[in-house]
Structure formats: C-alpha cells, structure tokens
Amino acid sequence: MQVIGTTLAAVAAIAAADVDCTQYAVTTQSSYSTECTDADQNNNKIHVWPVGQPATYCHGWEASDQGGNKEKMSANSIKCSPDASILYYTLYYGVIDCGATTKPNKVEERNFTSTCEKGEDNMYGLALDLSCCDTRGTGFSNCKKAAPSVQFSSNLGNPKYYANGLLCLSGNSSSSTAAPTTMKATTTSPTTVAATAAPTTAPNSSISVAALSAISLVIAALAL
C-alpha cells in the first residue's frame, strides 16, 4: 500500500507540472499618461499577450503585495483584427482562470489599437507590437515567440502566469520567428494569426509517458 501511495503522489505531481507558455505573442503598453508612456517606468504597464490560441484559451496573471494581498486577472477570446491593427480580449477581474466565479460586472470587453486611447479603467493603452498578428504580412519577420508577462506596479511582487489555470514555467524566453517564404510572393491581404495552428500549453510527451508509466505501476500493485 505504501508503494501505491507513493506512486499516486508521483502521478499527482506530474499532472500539476508547470507548462511552457512560450508561443506567438504581441506587446501592449498602458499608462495614466495621455501619451501612453510615463516618466516613472513602473507606471508603464508593458504586457506580453499570447495570440494564435482558441477563444477558450485563458491567459492568467497575478502578483502580491507585502501584506500577501493578491492582484489576479485573466483574459480569453484574445484575437487580432483582420487587418492586424487591433488586439481584442475579454478581461476577468479577481481570477486567473477566466472562471465562472467572476462577478458579471467584473468582466469587460477590451482592446488595444495602434493609437493611444483611454480605456474604461481610466488608463491609456497602446499596441506596441502586433507583428505576430499577421502571419502573411511582411511584418511577420519581426514576430517573436515569448512567454506571457506583465509589468506590475512597484508595490507588487512574486508574479505568476497561467495558461488555462495551469502555472507557466518561470522565466521568459523569446526567439525570432522567420516569416514563411512560401507566402511572401502570393499574399495579397493580411490574415490574423488566429487562423493558424499555434503551440499548445499541454505538458510535453515525456511527461505523458511518465504519467502512464506511473499509472501502470499502480495497477500492477493493486493486482498483487
């Protein structure tokens, strides 16, 4: 029975493993300044958003102050406009999984455009880099894969990011993504990255194999 307990604990640990959230990403900036930038760098909210995922994909983020109070937010339906000039999303306050526990008045439809505009939270927002929105445009050569990130206020620390409620691997990484050479000569209009296949956030195959092996051990132990 001890073997079974140990094995089940191992399976649970594998199931809760962090996921690699690195994927196609776009960048926005928010500030209380009408120019969308602030002299105090801590007030410039740089946000790296995942794109190219299904509408149900939930991007969550949180941070805490010295008193342990947490600021939790999440968003889904993250998509680009057909002309790759606007980023749309649905924002959820107080949860990291876009959950149903969110109060109706805490769910908002938001967007960032290529011009500095005032949002419902009295902050001004601007899309800094939407290169990954247009997979067939010339700008896609500047597209980079990156892990989602948020620049929190200076009083908040210990940031964490989530994909569909699962904790993302710590640390951010980015890599340049070359535009498909077969598309440059034939493309006449931009399309958004939402129409293309994108990396999933599921654990890799090695984790799945490990989980199956662990479950097999449980079955074998029960048969003794």
C-alpha positions as CSV (number, residue, x, y, z in Angstrom):
1,M,0.0,0.0,0.0
2,Q,2.9,2.3,0.6
3,V,4.1,1.8,-3.0
4,I,0.6,2.7,-4.2
5,G,0.5,5.9,-2.1
6,T,4.0,6.9,-3.4
7,T,3.0,6.2,-7.0
8,L,-0.2,8.1,-6.7
9,A,1.6,11.1,-5.3
10,A,4.0,11.0,-8.2
11,V,1.1,10.9,-10.7
12,A,-0.4,13.9,-9.0
13,A,2.9,15.8,-9.1
14,I,3.2,15.1,-12.8
15,A,-0.3,16.3,-13.5
16,A,0.4,19.5,-11.7
17,A,3.7,20.2,-13.6
18,D,4.3,23.7,-14.9
19,V,3.7,24.2,-18.6
20,D,5.8,26.0,-21.2
21,C,3.7,29.0,-22.2
22,T,6.1,30.3,-24.9
23,Q,4.2,31.0,-28.1
24,Y,3.4,33.7,-30.6
25,A,3.0,36.9,-28.7
26,V,2.1,40.6,-29.1
27,T,3.0,43.5,-26.8
28,T,0.9,46.4,-25.4
29,Q,1.6,49.3,-23.0
30,S,-0.7,51.1,-20.6
31,S,-0.2,54.3,-18.6
32,Y,-2.2,57.0,-16.9
33,S,-0.5,59.4,-19.2
34,T,-2.4,60.6,-22.3
35,E,0.7,59.7,-24.3
36,C,0.6,56.1,-23.0
37,T,4.1,56.5,-21.6
38,D,5.1,57.7,-18.2
39,A,8.4,59.2,-16.8
40,D,8.2,56.6,-14.0
41,Q,9.0,53.3,-15.6
42,N,6.9,51.4,-13.0
43,N,3.8,53.2,-14.3
44,N,4.3,51.9,-17.9
45,K,2.4,48.6,-17.9
46,I,4.1,46.5,-20.6
47,H,2.1,43.4,-21.3
48,V,3.1,40.5,-23.5
49,W,0.0,38.6,-24.7
50,P,-0.3,35.1,-26.2
51,V,-2.0,35.0,-29.6
52,G,-3.0,32.3,-32.1
53,Q,-4.9,30.3,-29.5
54,P,-8.6,29.2,-29.5
55,A,-11.1,31.7,-28.0
56,T,-11.4,29.5,-24.9
57,Y,-7.7,29.7,-24.1
58,C,-7.3,31.6,-20.8
59,H,-4.2,33.7,-20.1
60,G,-4.0,34.5,-16.3
61,W,-1.6,36.6,-14.2
62,E,-1.2,37.5,-10.6
63,A,1.1,39.3,-8.2
64,S,1.1,40.0,-4.4
65,D,2.0,42.9,-2.1
66,Q,4.0,42.7,1.1
67,G,0.8,42.0,3.0
68,G,0.1,38.9,0.9
69,N,-2.9,40.5,-0.9
70,K,-3.0,39.2,-4.5
71,E,-4.0,41.0,-7.7
72,K,-5.5,38.4,-10.0
73,M,-6.5,38.9,-13.6
74,S,-7.2,36.8,-16.6
75,A,-8.3,37.1,-20.2
76,N,-9.7,34.9,-23.1
77,S,-11.0,35.5,-26.6
78,I,-7.6,37.1,-27.3
79,K,-7.6,37.8,-31.0
80,C,-6.3,40.2,-33.6
81,S,-8.4,42.2,-36.1
82,P,-8.4,41.0,-39.7
83,D,-6.1,43.8,-40.7
84,A,-3.7,43.0,-37.7
85,S,-4.1,46.5,-36.2
86,I,-6.2,45.8,-33.1
87,L,-5.9,43.3,-30.3
88,Y,-9.2,42.2,-28.7
89,Y,-9.7,40.3,-25.5
90,T,-12.2,39.7,-22.7
91,L,-10.9,40.7,-19.2
92,Y,-11.8,38.9,-16.0
93,Y,-11.1,40.6,-12.6
94,G,-10.2,38.6,-9.5
95,V,-9.5,35.2,-11.1
96,I,-6.6,33.6,-13.0
97,D,-8.7,31.0,-14.9
98,C,-11.4,33.1,-16.6
99,G,-13.8,31.3,-14.2
100,A,-17.5,31.4,-13.7
101,T,-17.0,32.7,-10.2
102,T,-16.2,36.1,-11.7
103,K,-18.9,38.7,-11.0
104,P,-20.8,39.9,-14.1
105,N,-19.7,43.4,-13.5
106,K,-16.1,42.3,-13.4
107,V,-16.0,41.0,-17.0
108,E,-15.1,43.6,-19.7
109,E,-14.5,43.6,-23.4
110,R,-11.2,45.4,-24.1
111,N,-8.9,46.2,-27.0
112,F,-5.6,47.9,-27.9
113,T,-5.1,49.8,-31.1
114,S,-2.1,51.4,-32.8
115,T,-3.1,54.8,-31.3
116,C,-3.0,55.8,-27.7
117,E,-6.6,55.6,-26.4
118,K,-8.3,55.9,-23.0
119,G,-9.8,52.7,-21.6
120,E,-12.7,52.1,-19.2
121,D,-10.2,51.9,-16.3
122,N,-9.1,55.5,-17.0
123,M,-5.7,54.2,-18.2
124,Y,-4.4,54.9,-21.7
125,G,-3.4,51.9,-23.8
126,L,-1.4,51.3,-27.0
127,A,-0.5,48.3,-29.1
128,L,3.3,48.4,-29.3
129,D,4.0,45.3,-31.5
130,L,1.4,43.3,-33.3
131,S,3.8,41.6,-35.7
132,C,2.6,38.1,-34.8
133,C,-0.9,39.0,-35.7
134,D,-0.2,39.0,-39.4
135,T,1.3,35.7,-40.4
136,R,1.3,36.6,-44.1
137,G,2.5,40.2,-44.0
138,T,6.0,41.5,-44.3
139,G,5.9,42.5,-40.6
140,F,5.8,38.8,-39.5
141,S,9.5,38.7,-40.0
142,N,9.7,40.7,-36.7
143,C,7.4,38.2,-34.9
144,K,8.9,36.7,-31.8
145,K,7.7,33.8,-29.6
146,A,7.7,34.7,-26.0
147,A,6.3,33.7,-22.6
148,P,3.4,35.9,-21.4
149,S,4.4,38.6,-18.9
150,V,3.1,41.7,-17.2
151,Q,4.9,44.7,-15.8
152,F,3.2,45.2,-12.4
153,S,3.2,48.2,-10.1
154,S,6.3,48.6,-7.9
155,N,4.4,47.6,-4.8
156,L,3.6,44.2,-6.3
157,G,6.0,41.2,-6.5
158,N,6.2,37.4,-7.0
159,P,4.5,37.5,-10.4
160,K,2.9,34.3,-11.7
161,Y,1.4,33.5,-15.1
162,Y,-1.1,30.8,-16.1
163,A,-2.4,29.0,-19.1
164,N,-5.9,27.6,-18.7
165,G,-5.4,27.6,-14.9
166,L,-2.0,25.8,-15.1
167,L,1.1,27.6,-13.8
168,C,3.5,28.6,-16.5
169,L,7.2,27.8,-16.3
170,S,9.1,30.6,-14.6
171,G,11.2,33.0,-16.6
172,N,10.5,34.5,-20.0
173,S,12.2,33.5,-23.3
174,S,11.9,34.7,-26.8
175,S,13.1,33.7,-30.2
176,S,12.8,35.3,-33.6
177,T,10.3,33.6,-36.0
178,A,11.0,33.9,-39.7
179,A,8.1,34.6,-42.0
180,P,7.1,31.7,-44.2
181,T,9.0,32.2,-47.5
182,T,6.2,30.5,-49.5
183,M,3.7,33.1,-48.5
184,K,5.5,36.3,-49.4
185,A,5.0,36.1,-53.2
186,T,1.4,35.0,-53.2
187,T,-0.1,37.1,-50.3
188,T,-2.4,39.9,-51.3
189,S,-4.1,40.7,-48.0
190,P,-3.2,40.2,-44.3
191,T,-4.8,37.4,-42.2
192,T,-4.6,37.1,-38.5
193,V,-2.6,34.5,-36.6
194,A,-5.8,33.3,-35.0
195,A,-6.4,31.3,-38.2
196,T,-3.2,29.4,-37.9
197,A,-2.2,26.5,-35.8
198,A,-0.3,27.5,-32.6
199,P,1.7,25.8,-29.9
200,T,-0.4,24.3,-27.2
201,T,0.3,24.6,-23.5
202,A,0.0,21.0,-22.7
203,P,3.0,19.2,-21.0
204,N,5.3,17.5,-23.5
205,S,5.1,13.9,-24.5
206,S,7.8,12.8,-22.0
207,I,5.5,13.9,-19.1
208,S,2.6,12.0,-20.6
209,V,4.7,8.8,-20.9
210,A,5.9,9.2,-17.3
211,A,2.3,9.6,-16.2
212,L,1.2,6.4,-18.0
213,S,4.1,4.5,-16.5
214,A,3.2,5.7,-13.0
215,I,-0.4,4.6,-13.5
216,S,0.7,1.2,-14.7
217,L,2.7,0.7,-11.5
218,V,-0.5,1.5,-9.5
219,I,-2.4,-1.1,-11.5
220,A,0.3,-3.7,-11.0
221,A,0.5,-3.0,-7.3
222,L,-3.3,-3.5,-6.9
223,A,-3.1,-6.8,-8.7
224,L,-0.6,-8.2,-6.0
